[in-house]
Amino acid sequence: MDPITTFSATAVVLPSENVDTDQIIPARVLKTTARAGLGAHLFADWRYDADGSPRAEFILNRPESCGAHILVAGHNFGCGSSREHAPWALLDYGFRAIVSTRFADIFRNNALGNGLLPIAVDAEIHRTLVHEIERAPSARLTVDLASQSLTLPDGTNITFPIDPFAKHCLLHGTDPLGFLLGQQAAISAYEADHPARMSTV
């Protein structure tokens, strides 16, 4: 996966609270284990009519949302089932970070493990951010993962929490398994210095 360091991007506001993973990616799409193409089904039940035509009023179908890489979501984003397809769909659409006041635990962990950065902010900052983006959709936010900071369009700079190991993986563009495989030399050296304590014969 691509590393996350520092980037600036426009944002999309989806203020609905308690958006569950079935709304992020419907269960009927979960037959695939391929990540490519899932972005087309992101928020499908809100984004399209029954005949498949885009709903002009939905935020992702508006011209000002084109090219946005940050989603500003409502409280408790990603609740519901544990489907990993949810962050896959968000990433395939083009989002690199999600900003909310709270994330469901399983969704947050799945996002971090797949290269999608969940940024938790307090309610006041969230209100300010929503207001600024709705007032100026072309305004850009800057994410600096190394310093764990988010810079709002008005210049306000805030810090956000993140698990240190997840941060390391995101900065280096790897997942936990990739990190472990990268330690092969150290693992082999340790095993060589510590003979087996039990017979394997």
C-alpha positions in Angstrom: 0.0 0.0 0.0 1.1 3.6 -0.5 2.7 5.3 2.5 1.0 8.3 4.1 3.3 11.2 5.0 2.1 14.7 4.3 -0.6 15.6 1.8 -3.0 18.4 1.1 -6.5 17.8 -0.4 -10.0 18.9 -0.7 -12.7 17.3 1.4 -16.2 16.0 1.2 -18.7 16.4 4.0 -21.0 13.5 4.8 -22.5 14.6 8.2 -24.8 11.7 8.8 -24.2 10.0 12.2 -23.9 6.3 12.9 -23.1 5.4 9.3 -22.7 1.7 9.3 -20.6 -0.5 7.1 -23.6 -1.8 5.2 -24.2 1.8 4.0 -20.5 2.2 3.2 -20.5 -0.9 1.0 -23.7 -3.0 0.7 -23.6 -6.7 1.6 -24.6 -7.7 -1.9 -21.1 -6.5 -3.1 -19.2 -8.7 -0.7 -18.8 -11.7 -3.0 -15.4 -10.5 -4.2 -12.1 -10.4 -2.4 -10.6 -8.1 -5.1 -10.3 -4.5 -3.9 -10.2 -2.9 -7.4 -13.6 -1.6 -8.5 -15.2 -1.4 -5.0 -15.1 2.4 -5.1 -17.9 2.3 -7.7 -20.1 0.8 -5.0 -19.2 3.1 -2.2 -22.4 4.4 -0.5 -24.3 2.7 -3.4 -27.8 2.8 -1.8 -27.5 6.6 -1.2 -25.5 7.3 -4.4 -27.7 5.6 -7.0 -31.4 5.2 -7.8 -32.8 1.7 -8.2 -32.1 1.8 -12.0 -28.4 2.6 -11.3 -28.6 6.3 -12.3 -26.6 8.7 -10.0 -28.6 10.8 -7.6 -27.6 14.4 -8.3 -28.2 15.5 -4.8 -25.8 13.0 -3.2 -22.5 14.6 -2.2 -20.2 12.3 -4.1 -22.2 13.0 -7.3 -21.7 16.7 -7.1 -19.0 18.4 -9.3 -17.3 20.0 -6.3 -16.5 16.6 -4.8 -14.4 15.4 -7.7 -10.9 14.7 -6.7 -11.5 15.0 -2.9 -9.2 12.7 -0.9 -10.6 13.4 2.6 -14.0 12.5 3.9 -15.4 14.5 6.8 -17.9 12.1 8.3 -20.5 12.3 11.1 -20.2 10.8 14.6 -19.6 7.1 15.1 -18.5 6.4 11.5 -18.1 2.7 10.5 -20.3 1.0 13.1 -22.1 -2.3 12.3 -20.4 -5.4 10.9 -16.7 -5.9 10.6 -16.4 -6.1 6.8 -13.0 -5.1 5.6 -14.5 -4.2 2.3 -15.6 -0.9 3.8 -12.1 0.7 4.0 -11.3 -1.1 0.7 -14.2 0.8 -1.0 -13.2 4.1 0.5 -9.6 3.7 -0.6 -10.5 2.5 -4.1 -12.7 5.6 -4.5 -9.8 7.8 -3.7 -10.1 8.7 0.0 -6.9 8.7 2.0 -8.2 10.0 5.3 -11.5 10.1 7.2 -12.2 12.8 9.8 -14.9 12.2 12.5 -15.6 12.7 16.1 -15.6 9.0 16.7 -15.0 5.8 14.8 -16.2 2.3 15.5 -13.3 0.3 16.9 -13.3 -2.5 14.3 -13.6 -0.1 11.4 -10.8 2.0 12.7 -8.5 -1.0 13.0 -9.5 -2.2 9.5 -8.8 1.2 8.1 -5.4 1.5 9.7 -4.5 -2.0 8.6 -5.3 -1.1 5.0 -3.7 2.3 4.6 -6.7 4.5 5.4 -6.1 7.2 8.1 -8.9 7.7 10.6 -8.5 11.2 12.2 -10.5 11.8 15.4 -11.3 15.4 16.3 -13.5 17.0 19.0 -17.0 18.2 18.3 -16.0 21.9 18.1 -13.3 21.3 15.5 -15.6 19.1 13.6 -18.3 21.8 13.4 -15.7 24.4 12.3 -14.4 22.0 9.6 -17.9 21.2 8.3 -18.7 24.9 8.1 -15.5 25.9 6.3 -15.9 23.1 3.7 -19.6 23.9 3.1 -18.7 27.6 2.7 -15.7 26.9 0.4 -15.7 23.4 -1.1 -12.4 24.0 -2.9 -10.7 24.7 0.5 -7.8 22.3 1.2 -6.8 20.5 4.4 -3.3 19.3 5.1 -2.5 16.1 6.9 1.0 15.5 8.4 1.1 12.0 9.8 4.6 12.3 11.2 3.6 15.2 13.5 0.0 13.8 13.8 -1.4 17.1 12.7 -4.4 18.3 10.7 -4.4 21.9 9.3 -7.8 23.4 8.6 -8.4 25.8 5.7 -8.4 28.7 8.1 -4.9 27.8 9.3 -6.0 26.1 12.6 -3.6 23.3 13.4 -4.7 20.4 15.6 -3.1 17.1 16.6 -4.8 13.8 16.5 -4.1 10.4 18.3 -2.9 7.3 16.6 -1.5 4.0 17.7 2.4 4.2 17.4 2.7 0.9 15.5 -0.1 1.8 13.1 1.6 5.1 12.5 4.9 3.4 11.7 3.2 1.0 9.2 1.3 3.9 7.5 4.4 6.0 7.2 6.3 3.1 5.6 3.4 1.9 3.4 3.2 -1.6 5.0 0.8 -3.6 7.0 1.5 -5.8 10.1 2.3 -8.8 8.0 4.6 -6.8 5.8 6.3 -5.4 8.9 6.8 -8.9 10.3 8.3 -10.2 7.0 10.6 -7.3 7.0 12.1 -8.5 10.3 13.2 -11.8 8.8 17.0 -11.1 9.3 16.4 -10.3 13.0 14.2 -13.3 13.4 16.8 -15.6 11.9 19.6 -14.1 14.0 17.5 -14.6 17.2 16.8 -18.2 16.3 20.4 -18.9 15.6 21.4 -17.5 19.0 18.7 -19.5 20.8 18.9 -23.3 20.2 15.7 -25.2 20.3 14.9 -26.2 23.9 12.9 -29.2 22.8 13.7 -32.0 20.5 11.8 -31.6 17.2 12.8 -35.1 16.0 
